[in-house]
């Protein structure tokens, strides 16, 4: 069963195969909503063409911008920009009761942030080692692939325009890079799992 974190997919009725879809997922922006500080209110992460914003839901019905205080924004010195974020996911990757943040990128390491207090985060991207450089990621989802109680991560990839391979806009895209599945080993460490069809 697919997690609700995925943004766009189609199912082939003839063979029950799930296929990631480009439109509308291939937009370079997204939204993820979850209760970050366990107050019973749903908070919101918005991705856009210029950075992203994290909003905390307050009891007054208003949303408070905690982006700067949360320490999740990442400025890429090499690109002189925030890069090109794709898919945001808010989920508890270490089972500590706090929802963490995962974001896929184009030609940048996919970023993972550990939730430490409900409103503050520590980047654990290097520990997670989820790839992303020299590639064009799109939709991603989480599920417990091996029933060990830890959420694993599946990342879909499209044609690599970074390497000069143009995308096709077909719903049944055939020039994409191989999709990747990462097993959660605990403590924000992941390892890629072979999903080659034999």
Residue frames as a rotation matrix with the C-alpha (Angstrom) as fourth column:
UNK 1
0.580 0.815 0.000 0.00
0.815 -0.580 0.000 0.00
0.000 0.000 -1.000 0.00
UNK 2
-0.214 -0.662 0.718 1.33
0.609 -0.665 -0.432 3.42
0.764 0.345 0.546 -0.92
UNK 3
-0.477 -0.037 -0.878 1.83
0.802 -0.428 -0.417 6.00
-0.361 -0.903 0.234 1.76
UNK 4
0.655 0.754 0.048 -0.22
0.728 -0.613 -0.308 9.16
-0.203 0.236 -0.950 1.64
UNK 5
0.186 -0.661 -0.727 3.05
0.126 -0.718 0.685 11.06
-0.974 -0.219 -0.051 1.31
UNK 6
-0.629 -0.461 0.626 3.33
0.646 0.139 0.751 10.41
-0.434 0.876 0.210 -2.42
UNK 7
-0.471 0.396 -0.788 2.08
-0.290 -0.914 -0.285 13.19
-0.833 0.094 0.545 -4.68
UNK 8
0.271 0.582 -0.766 1.30
-0.910 -0.104 -0.401 11.51
-0.313 0.806 0.502 -7.98
UNK 9
-0.805 -0.486 0.341 1.00
-0.335 0.845 0.416 7.97
-0.490 0.221 -0.843 -9.27
UNK 10
0.085 0.824 -0.561 -1.11
-0.986 0.150 0.071 5.84
0.142 0.547 0.825 -11.58
UNK 11
-0.346 -0.119 0.931 -2.08
-0.408 0.912 -0.035 2.19
-0.845 -0.392 -0.364 -11.31
UNK 12
-0.604 0.102 -0.790 -2.25
-0.745 0.280 0.606 -0.11
0.283 0.955 -0.093 -14.33
UNK 13
0.216 0.808 0.548 -5.37
-0.905 0.376 -0.197 -2.24
-0.365 -0.454 0.813 -13.97
UNK 14
0.657 0.064 -0.751 -4.03
-0.553 0.718 -0.422 -4.94
0.512 0.693 0.507 -16.29
UNK 15
0.152 -0.693 -0.704 -1.04
0.314 0.710 -0.631 -5.91
0.937 -0.125 0.325 -14.17
UNK 16
0.902 0.300 -0.309 -1.57
0.384 -0.234 0.893 -4.01
0.196 -0.925 -0.326 -10.88
UNK 17
-0.133 -0.991 -0.026 1.68
0.975 -0.126 -0.184 -2.14
0.179 -0.050 0.983 -11.41
UNK 18
0.725 0.306 -0.617 2.10
0.485 -0.863 0.141 1.26
-0.490 -0.402 -0.774 -9.79
UNK 19
-0.020 -0.711 0.703 3.81
0.950 -0.233 -0.209 3.84
0.312 0.663 0.680 -12.00
UNK 20
-0.226 -0.135 -0.965 5.03
0.549 -0.836 -0.011 7.24
-0.805 -0.532 0.263 -10.91
UNK 21
0.453 0.496 0.741 3.56
0.891 -0.276 -0.360 10.01
0.026 0.823 -0.567 -13.02
UNK 22
-0.665 -0.716 0.210 5.11
0.720 -0.690 -0.074 13.28
0.198 0.102 0.975 -14.18
UNK 23
-0.681 0.447 0.581 2.21
-0.377 -0.893 0.245 15.73
0.628 -0.053 0.776 -14.38
UNK 24
0.777 0.003 0.630 1.24
-0.015 -1.000 0.023 17.13
0.629 -0.028 -0.777 -11.93
UNK 25
0.830 -0.417 -0.371 4.05
0.502 0.268 0.822 15.87
-0.243 -0.869 0.432 -9.71
UNK 26
-0.115 -0.953 0.280 6.85
0.992 -0.096 0.081 17.35
-0.051 0.287 0.957 -11.79
UNK 27
0.693 0.486 0.532 6.33
0.508 -0.853 0.118 20.92
0.511 0.188 -0.839 -10.69
UNK 28
-0.312 -0.929 0.200 9.32
0.443 -0.329 -0.834 21.70
0.841 -0.171 0.514 -8.50
UNK 29
-0.615 0.162 0.771 7.21
-0.672 -0.620 -0.405 22.53
0.413 -0.768 0.491 -5.48
UNK 30
-0.247 0.564 -0.788 5.02
0.295 0.819 0.493 20.79
0.923 -0.111 -0.369 -2.98
UNK 31
-0.041 0.313 0.949 3.36
-0.850 -0.510 0.132 20.75
0.525 -0.801 0.287 0.40
UNK 32
-0.388 -0.023 -0.921 3.52
0.352 0.920 -0.172 18.42
0.852 -0.391 -0.349 3.40
UNK 33
0.012 0.501 0.866 1.31
-0.727 -0.589 0.351 18.66
0.686 -0.634 0.357 6.47
UNK 34
0.110 0.033 -0.993 1.66
0.517 0.852 0.086 16.96
0.849 -0.523 0.076 9.86
UNK 35
0.948 0.226 0.225 1.67
-0.090 -0.488 0.868 17.75
0.306 -0.843 -0.443 13.59
UNK 36
0.190 -0.981 -0.025 5.31
0.018 0.029 -0.999 18.67
0.982 0.190 0.023 14.26
UNK 37
-0.649 -0.498 0.575 5.07
-0.466 -0.338 -0.818 19.58
0.602 -0.799 -0.013 17.95
UNK 38
-0.655 0.389 -0.647 2.40
0.516 0.856 -0.007 17.10
0.552 -0.339 -0.762 19.10
UNK 39
-0.915 0.389 -0.108 -0.13
-0.183 -0.639 -0.747 19.74
-0.360 -0.664 0.655 20.07
UNK 40
-0.269 0.851 0.451 -2.92
0.559 0.519 -0.646 18.14
-0.784 0.078 -0.616 18.04
UNK 41
0.622 0.438 -0.649 -2.77
-0.202 -0.711 -0.673 20.80
-0.757 0.550 -0.354 15.31
UNK 42
0.521 -0.383 0.763 -1.55
0.790 0.554 -0.261 20.14
-0.323 0.739 0.592 11.78
UNK 43
0.193 -0.593 -0.781 1.46
-0.142 -0.805 0.576 22.21
-0.971 0.000 -0.240 10.72
UNK 44
0.909 0.295 0.293 2.57
0.264 0.133 -0.955 22.92
-0.321 0.946 0.043 7.15
UNK 45
-0.203 -0.971 -0.127 5.75
0.166 -0.162 0.973 22.84
-0.965 0.177 0.194 5.04
UNK 46
0.874 0.484 -0.045 5.62
0.079 -0.232 -0.969 24.62
-0.480 0.844 -0.241 1.67
UNK 47
-0.234 -0.931 0.280 8.25
0.583 0.096 0.806 24.20
-0.778 0.352 0.521 -1.05
UNK 48
0.847 0.488 -0.212 8.65
0.131 -0.578 -0.805 26.70
-0.515 0.654 -0.553 -3.84
UNK 49
0.735 -0.545 0.404 11.00
0.494 0.021 -0.869 28.00
0.465 0.838 0.284 -6.48
UNK 50
-0.078 -0.775 0.628 12.83
-0.242 -0.596 -0.766 30.09
0.967 -0.212 -0.141 -3.92
UNK 51
-0.861 -0.367 0.352 13.43
-0.434 0.169 -0.885 28.20
0.265 -0.915 -0.304 -0.71
UNK 52
-0.227 0.821 -0.524 10.66
0.420 0.568 0.708 26.87
0.879 -0.059 -0.474 1.52
UNK 53
-0.414 0.224 0.882 8.55
-0.704 -0.694 -0.154 27.89
0.577 -0.684 0.445 4.48
UNK 54
-0.599 0.225 -0.768 7.59
0.530 0.831 -0.170 26.03
0.600 -0.509 -0.617 7.64
UNK 55
-0.356 0.594 0.721 4.42
-0.576 -0.747 0.331 27.17
0.736 -0.298 0.608 9.39
UNK 56
-0.942 0.069 -0.327 3.34
0.303 0.594 -0.745 26.18
0.143 -0.801 -0.581 12.90
UNK 57
-0.116 0.981 0.154 -0.41
0.266 -0.119 0.957 25.99
0.957 0.152 -0.247 13.48
UNK 58
-0.955 -0.189 0.227 -1.41
-0.138 -0.394 -0.909 28.02
0.262 -0.899 0.350 16.54
UNK 59
-0.633 0.740 -0.227 -4.48
0.735 0.482 -0.477 27.58
-0.244 -0.469 -0.849 18.71
UNK 60
-0.336 0.494 -0.802 -5.76
-0.089 -0.864 -0.496 30.95
-0.938 -0.095 0.334 17.53
UNK 61
0.619 0.580 0.529 -6.28
0.425 0.320 -0.847 29.56
-0.661 0.749 -0.049 14.05
UNK 62
0.791 -0.444 -0.420 -3.27
-0.605 -0.668 -0.433 31.41
-0.088 0.597 -0.798 12.66
UNK 63
0.783 -0.622 0.007 -0.03
0.604 0.757 -0.251 29.97
0.151 0.200 0.968 11.28
UNK 64
0.769 -0.597 -0.230 3.34
-0.337 -0.683 0.648 31.19
-0.544 -0.420 -0.727 12.58
UNK 65
0.774 -0.573 -0.270 6.36
-0.192 0.194 -0.962 31.22
0.603 0.796 0.041 10.27
UNK 66
0.775 -0.525 0.352 9.09
-0.317 0.159 0.935 29.25
-0.547 -0.836 -0.043 12.11
UNK 67
0.920 -0.392 0.012 11.32
0.199 0.441 -0.875 28.64
0.338 0.807 0.484 9.08
UNK 68
0.249 -0.886 0.391 14.32
-0.429 -0.463 -0.775 30.59
0.868 0.025 -0.496 10.33
UNK 69
0.110 -0.164 0.980 14.08
-0.993 0.018 0.114 29.37
-0.036 -0.986 -0.161 13.92
UNK 70
0.867 0.321 0.380 13.63
-0.330 0.943 -0.044 25.75
-0.373 -0.087 0.924 12.82
UNK 71
-0.061 -0.990 -0.127 16.98
-0.686 -0.050 0.726 25.79
-0.725 0.131 -0.676 10.95
UNK 72
0.256 0.192 0.947 15.69
0.374 0.884 -0.280 23.80
-0.891 0.426 0.155 7.96
UNK 73
0.954 0.122 -0.273 16.51
-0.184 -0.481 -0.858 26.24
-0.235 0.868 -0.436 5.17
UNK 74
0.269 -0.890 0.368 19.54
0.557 0.455 0.694 25.26
-0.786 0.019 0.619 3.14
UNK 75
0.771 -0.138 -0.622 21.50
-0.491 -0.751 -0.442 27.75
-0.406 0.646 -0.646 1.03
UNK 76
0.669 -0.536 0.514 23.67
0.665 0.741 -0.093 26.09
-0.331 0.404 0.853 -1.61
UNK 77
0.290 -0.650 -0.703 26.91
-0.123 -0.753 0.646 28.08
-0.949 -0.101 -0.298 -1.85
UNK 78
-0.625 -0.591 0.510 27.92
0.364 0.358 0.860 26.37
-0.690 0.723 -0.009 -5.09
UNK 79
-0.264 0.641 0.721 24.66
0.950 0.042 0.310 27.23
0.169 0.767 -0.619 -6.87
UNK 80
-0.998 -0.069 -0.016 24.22
0.070 -0.948 -0.310 30.51
0.006 -0.310 0.951 -5.02
UNK 81
-0.266 0.964 0.024 20.59
-0.700 -0.211 0.682 29.52
0.662 0.165 0.731 -4.44
UNK 82
-0.088 0.346 0.934 18.37
-0.868 0.432 -0.243 27.24
-0.488 -0.833 0.262 -2.38
UNK 83
-0.934 -0.282 0.219 18.48
-0.134 0.846 0.515 24.68
-0.330 0.452 -0.829 -5.18
UNK 84
-0.430 0.789 -0.438 15.48
-0.743 -0.034 0.668 22.92
0.513 0.613 0.601 -6.70
UNK 85
-0.770 0.196 0.607 13.43
-0.391 0.607 -0.692 21.09
-0.504 -0.770 -0.391 -4.06
UNK 86
-0.730 0.488 -0.479 10.88
-0.329 0.364 0.872 18.55
0.599 0.794 -0.105 -5.27
UNK 87
0.161 0.826 -0.540 9.02
0.099 0.531 0.842 16.38
0.982 -0.189 0.004 -2.75
UNK 88
-0.506 -0.287 0.813 8.47
-0.750 -0.319 -0.579 17.20
0.426 -0.903 -0.054 0.92
UNK 89
0.163 0.543 -0.824 7.61
0.189 0.802 0.566 14.42
0.968 -0.248 0.028 3.37
UNK 90
-0.262 -0.162 0.951 6.93
-0.881 -0.361 -0.305 14.81
0.393 -0.918 -0.048 7.07
UNK 91
0.657 0.409 -0.633 7.23
-0.171 0.899 0.403 11.49
0.734 -0.156 0.661 8.93
UNK 92
0.609 -0.425 0.670 8.78
-0.743 -0.009 0.669 9.97
-0.279 -0.905 -0.321 12.05
UNK 93
0.511 -0.473 -0.718 11.88
-0.488 0.528 -0.695 8.18
0.708 0.705 0.039 10.74
UNK 94
-0.582 -0.797 -0.164 13.40
-0.286 0.389 -0.876 7.25
0.761 -0.463 -0.454 14.12
UNK 95
0.107 0.768 -0.631 10.24
0.410 0.544 0.732 6.39
0.906 -0.337 -0.257 16.08
UNK 96
-0.817 -0.417 -0.398 10.83
0.533 -0.284 -0.797 8.99
0.219 -0.864 0.454 18.79
UNK 97
-0.023 0.926 -0.376 7.31
0.923 -0.125 -0.364 10.41
-0.384 -0.355 -0.852 18.51
UNK 98
0.089 -0.011 -0.996 8.42
-0.124 -0.992 -0.001 13.55
-0.988 0.123 -0.090 16.64
UNK 99
0.797 0.302 0.523 7.81
0.462 0.253 -0.850 14.07
-0.389 0.919 0.062 12.94
UNK 100
-0.231 -0.951 -0.203 10.98
0.331 -0.273 0.903 14.59
-0.915 0.142 0.378 10.88
UNK 101
0.651 0.419 -0.633 11.34
-0.368 -0.556 -0.746 16.30
-0.664 0.718 -0.208 7.48
UNK 102
-0.253 -0.666 0.702 12.60
0.508 0.526 0.682 14.78
-0.823 0.529 0.205 4.22
UNK 103
0.587 0.389 -0.710 12.97
-0.349 -0.669 -0.656 16.73
-0.730 0.633 -0.257 0.96
UNK 104
0.247 -0.484 0.839 14.04
0.814 0.574 0.091 15.43
-0.525 0.661 0.536 -2.46
UNK 105
0.262 -0.283 -0.922 16.05
-0.290 -0.935 0.205 17.67
-0.920 0.214 -0.327 -4.79
UNK 106
0.972 -0.142 0.188 17.34
0.216 0.217 -0.952 18.02
0.094 0.966 0.241 -8.32
UNK 107
0.376 -0.918 0.123 21.12
0.350 0.017 -0.937 17.57
0.858 0.396 0.328 -8.55
UNK 108
-0.210 -0.420 0.883 21.63
-0.768 -0.488 -0.415 18.01
0.605 -0.765 -0.220 -4.81
UNK 109
-0.926 -0.100 -0.364 21.69
0.126 0.827 -0.548 15.62
0.356 -0.554 -0.753 -1.86
UNK 110
0.138 0.990 -0.034 18.19
0.174 0.009 0.985 14.78
0.975 -0.142 -0.171 -0.66
UNK 111
-0.628 -0.435 0.645 17.88
-0.422 -0.506 -0.752 16.44
0.654 -0.745 0.134 2.73
UNK 112
0.198 0.627 -0.753 16.72
0.515 0.587 0.624 14.85
0.834 -0.512 -0.207 5.97
UNK 113
-0.430 -0.250 0.868 16.10
-0.475 -0.755 -0.452 16.84
0.768 -0.606 0.206 9.14
UNK 114
-0.471 0.197 -0.860 15.70
0.682 0.700 -0.213 15.33
0.560 -0.687 -0.464 12.60
UNK 115
0.317 0.664 0.677 12.98
-0.150 -0.670 0.727 16.91
0.936 -0.333 -0.113 14.72
UNK 116
-0.609 -0.679 -0.409 14.51
0.327 0.255 -0.910 17.60
0.722 -0.689 0.067 18.15
UNK 117
-0.948 0.220 -0.231 11.92
0.137 -0.374 -0.917 19.69
-0.288 -0.901 0.324 20.01
UNK 118
0.027 0.983 0.180 8.86
0.813 0.083 -0.576 19.97
-0.582 0.162 -0.797 17.78
UNK 119
0.939 0.289 -0.188 10.00
0.149 -0.832 -0.535 23.28
-0.311 0.474 -0.824 16.33
UNK 120
0.311 -0.904 -0.292 13.77
-0.857 -0.400 0.326 22.83
-0.411 0.149 -0.899 15.92
UNK 121
0.995 0.051 0.084 15.57
0.000 0.852 -0.524 20.50
-0.098 0.521 0.848 13.55
UNK 122
0.077 -0.997 0.013 19.08
-0.499 -0.027 0.866 19.13
-0.863 -0.073 -0.500 13.02
UNK 123
0.546 0.086 -0.833 20.18
-0.831 0.183 -0.526 18.21
0.107 0.979 0.171 9.52
UNK 124
0.123 -0.457 0.881 21.18
-0.369 0.803 0.468 14.53
-0.921 -0.382 -0.070 9.22
UNK 125
0.797 0.231 -0.558 21.59
-0.582 0.047 -0.812 14.47
-0.162 0.972 0.172 5.43
UNK 126
-0.070 -0.929 -0.362 25.18
-0.922 0.198 -0.332 13.21
0.380 0.311 -0.871 5.51
UNK 127
-0.613 -0.096 0.784 24.28
-0.569 0.742 -0.354 10.37
-0.548 -0.664 -0.509 7.90
UNK 128
0.346 0.886 0.309 21.25
-0.325 0.422 -0.846 9.35
-0.880 0.193 0.434 5.82
UNK 129
-0.670 -0.727 -0.150 23.17
-0.361 0.142 0.922 9.30
-0.648 0.672 -0.357 2.51
UNK 130
0.115 0.876 0.468 20.05
0.261 0.428 -0.865 9.16
-0.959 0.221 -0.180 0.34
UNK 131
-0.409 -0.375 0.832 21.69
0.867 0.124 0.482 10.33
-0.284 0.919 0.274 -2.90
UNK 132
0.582 0.743 -0.329 20.34
0.527 -0.653 -0.544 13.01
-0.620 0.143 -0.772 -5.20
UNK 133
0.016 -0.645 -0.764 23.43
-0.391 -0.708 0.588 14.49
-0.920 0.289 -0.264 -6.85
UNK 134
-0.812 -0.367 -0.454 23.63
-0.518 0.093 0.851 14.37
-0.270 0.926 -0.265 -10.66
UNK 135
-0.778 0.621 0.094 20.02
0.623 0.745 0.237 13.21
0.077 0.243 -0.967 -10.80
UNK 136
-0.708 0.644 0.288 16.50
-0.527 -0.754 0.392 14.55
0.470 0.126 0.874 -11.20
UNK 137
-0.900 0.394 -0.184 14.26
0.420 0.674 -0.608 13.30
-0.115 -0.625 -0.772 -8.41
UNK 138
-0.495 0.822 0.282 10.53
-0.288 -0.461 0.839 13.66
0.820 0.334 0.465 -8.36
UNK 139
0.478 0.776 0.412 7.90
-0.686 0.038 0.726 12.06
0.548 -0.630 0.551 -6.15
UNK 140
-0.732 -0.629 -0.263 8.86
-0.271 0.623 -0.734 10.01
0.625 -0.465 -0.626 -3.13
UNK 141
0.473 0.870 0.141 6.97
-0.522 0.147 0.840 8.04
0.710 -0.471 0.523 -0.53
UNK 142
-0.605 -0.619 0.501 7.56
-0.771 0.297 -0.563 6.22
0.200 -0.727 -0.657 2.73
UNK 143
0.648 0.742 -0.171 6.48
-0.620 0.645 0.448 2.76
0.442 -0.184 0.878 3.86
UNK 144
0.084 -0.592 0.802 7.81
-0.802 0.437 0.407 -0.06
-0.591 -0.677 -0.438 6.00
UNK 145
0.182 -0.044 -0.982 9.13
-0.905 0.383 -0.184 -2.32
0.384 0.923 0.030 3.24
UNK 146
-0.414 -0.474 -0.777 10.54
-0.194 0.880 -0.433 -5.07
0.889 -0.028 -0.456 5.49
UNK 147
0.569 0.811 -0.138 8.13
-0.018 0.180 0.984 -4.86
0.822 -0.557 0.117 8.45
UNK 148
-0.256 -0.724 -0.641 10.84
0.761 0.258 -0.595 -3.91
0.596 -0.640 0.485 10.96
UNK 149
0.409 0.544 -0.732 8.89
0.886 -0.428 0.177 -0.95
-0.217 -0.722 -0.657 12.35
UNK 150
-0.288 -0.567 -0.771 11.01
0.234 -0.823 0.518 1.69
-0.929 -0.031 0.370 10.58
UNK 151
0.765 0.615 -0.193 9.88
0.020 -0.322 -0.947 3.78
-0.644 0.720 -0.258 7.63
UNK 152
-0.281 -0.795 0.538 11.86
0.702 0.212 0.680 3.15
-0.654 0.569 0.498 4.44
UNK 153
0.104 0.234 -0.967 12.05
-0.322 -0.911 -0.256 5.66
-0.941 0.338 -0.019 1.57
UNK 154
0.007 -0.029 1.000 11.23
0.870 0.493 0.009 5.13
-0.493 0.870 0.029 -2.11
UNK 155
-0.072 -0.125 -0.990 12.35
-0.185 -0.973 0.136 7.88
-0.980 0.193 0.047 -4.51
UNK 156
0.582 0.338 0.740 11.19
0.654 0.347 -0.672 8.19
-0.484 0.875 -0.019 -8.12
UNK 157
-0.354 -0.772 -0.529 13.45
0.089 -0.590 0.802 9.62
-0.931 0.237 0.277 -10.82
UNK 158
0.806 0.585 -0.094 12.80
0.026 -0.193 -0.981 11.20
-0.592 0.788 -0.171 -14.20
UNK 159
0.630 -0.583 0.513 14.92
0.686 0.108 -0.720 11.76
0.364 0.805 0.468 -17.31
UNK 160
0.250 -0.638 -0.729 18.16
0.771 -0.324 0.548 13.42
-0.585 -0.699 0.411 -16.23
UNK 161
0.847 0.102 0.521 18.08
0.443 -0.677 -0.588 16.85
0.293 0.729 -0.619 -17.85
UNK 162
0.728 -0.678 -0.101 21.13
-0.360 -0.504 0.785 17.74
-0.583 -0.535 -0.611 -15.75
UNK 163
-0.250 -0.824 0.509 23.05
0.079 0.506 0.859 15.30
-0.965 0.255 -0.061 -17.98
UNK 164
-0.700 -0.027 -0.714 21.30
-0.622 -0.468 0.628 16.52
-0.351 0.883 0.311 -21.14
UNK 165
-0.885 0.465 0.029 18.59
0.434 0.800 0.415 13.83
0.170 0.380 -0.909 -21.27
UNK 166
-0.727 0.641 0.245 15.31
-0.591 -0.766 0.251 15.58
0.349 0.038 0.936 -21.94
UNK 167
-0.700 0.582 0.415 12.16
-0.114 0.482 -0.869 14.57
-0.705 -0.655 -0.271 -20.12
UNK 168
-0.765 0.641 0.064 9.13
0.194 0.134 0.972 13.23
0.615 0.756 -0.227 -21.87
UNK 169
-0.742 0.534 0.405 5.79
-0.670 -0.563 -0.484 14.47
-0.031 -0.630 0.776 -20.64
UNK 170
-0.215 0.641 -0.737 4.00
-0.298 0.675 0.674 11.19
0.930 0.365 0.046 -21.13
UNK 171
0.497 0.449 0.743 2.07
-0.854 0.102 0.510 9.78
0.153 -0.888 0.434 -18.21
UNK 172
0.936 -0.246 0.253 3.95
0.193 0.957 0.218 6.56
-0.296 -0.155 0.942 -18.98
UNK 173
0.635 -0.740 -0.221 7.45
-0.771 -0.626 -0.121 8.06
-0.049 0.247 -0.968 -18.97
UNK 174
0.973 -0.232 0.020 10.08
0.232 0.959 -0.165 5.66
0.019 0.165 0.986 -20.35
UNK 175
0.345 -0.908 0.236 13.34
0.283 -0.139 -0.949 7.64
0.895 0.394 0.209 -20.18
UNK 176
0.792 0.022 0.611 13.64
-0.521 -0.499 0.693 8.00
0.320 -0.866 -0.383 -16.43
UNK 177
-0.406 -0.913 0.043 16.56
-0.710 0.286 -0.644 7.03
0.576 -0.292 -0.764 -14.28
UNK 178
-0.320 0.288 -0.903 16.14
0.402 0.904 0.146 3.95
0.858 -0.316 -0.405 -12.06
UNK 179
0.539 0.554 0.634 13.97
-0.444 -0.453 0.773 4.55
0.715 -0.699 0.002 -9.02
UNK 180
-0.533 -0.823 -0.196 15.59
-0.159 0.325 -0.932 3.89
0.831 -0.466 -0.304 -5.65
UNK 181
0.721 0.679 -0.141 14.50
-0.029 0.232 0.972 2.22
0.693 -0.697 0.187 -2.43
UNK 182
-0.385 -0.855 0.349 16.37
-0.404 -0.184 -0.896 2.94
0.830 -0.486 -0.275 0.81
UNK 183
0.305 0.399 -0.865 16.11
0.549 0.668 0.502 0.69
0.778 -0.627 -0.015 3.86
UNK 184
0.436 -0.068 0.898 15.97
-0.622 -0.743 0.246 2.48
0.650 -0.666 -0.366 7.21
UNK 185
-0.082 -0.587 -0.805 18.63
0.316 0.751 -0.580 1.00
0.945 -0.302 0.124 9.50
UNK 186
0.661 0.335 -0.671 17.74
0.742 -0.160 0.651 3.24
0.111 -0.928 -0.354 12.45
UNK 187
0.201 -0.563 -0.802 19.32
0.526 -0.629 0.573 6.42
-0.827 -0.537 0.169 13.80
UNK 188
0.688 0.230 -0.688 18.75
-0.344 -0.732 -0.589 8.08
-0.639 0.641 -0.424 10.41
UNK 189
-0.538 -0.838 -0.092 21.05
-0.552 0.267 0.790 5.67
-0.637 0.475 -0.606 8.58
UNK 190
0.649 0.760 -0.033 19.80
-0.466 0.362 -0.807 4.26
-0.601 0.539 0.589 5.28
UNK 191
-0.586 -0.768 0.258 21.13
-0.206 0.449 0.869 1.77
-0.784 0.456 -0.421 2.75
UNK 192
-0.165 0.518 -0.839 20.00
-0.981 -0.171 0.087 1.35
-0.098 0.838 0.537 -0.84
UNK 193
-0.098 0.269 0.958 18.08
-0.171 0.944 -0.283 -1.87
-0.980 -0.192 -0.046 -1.56
UNK 194
-0.956 -0.246 -0.160 18.30
-0.211 0.194 0.958 -3.63
-0.205 0.950 -0.238 -4.94
UNK 195
-0.051 0.993 0.105 14.86
-0.259 0.089 -0.962 -3.45
-0.965 -0.077 0.253 -6.58
UNK 196
-0.638 -0.255 -0.726 15.92
-0.758 0.048 0.650 -4.79
-0.131 0.966 -0.225 -9.96
UNK 197
0.502 0.837 0.216 13.16
-0.706 0.541 -0.456 -6.90
-0.499 0.077 0.863 -11.51
UNK 198
-0.614 -0.787 0.070 14.61
-0.645 0.550 0.531 -10.32
-0.456 0.281 -0.845 -12.40
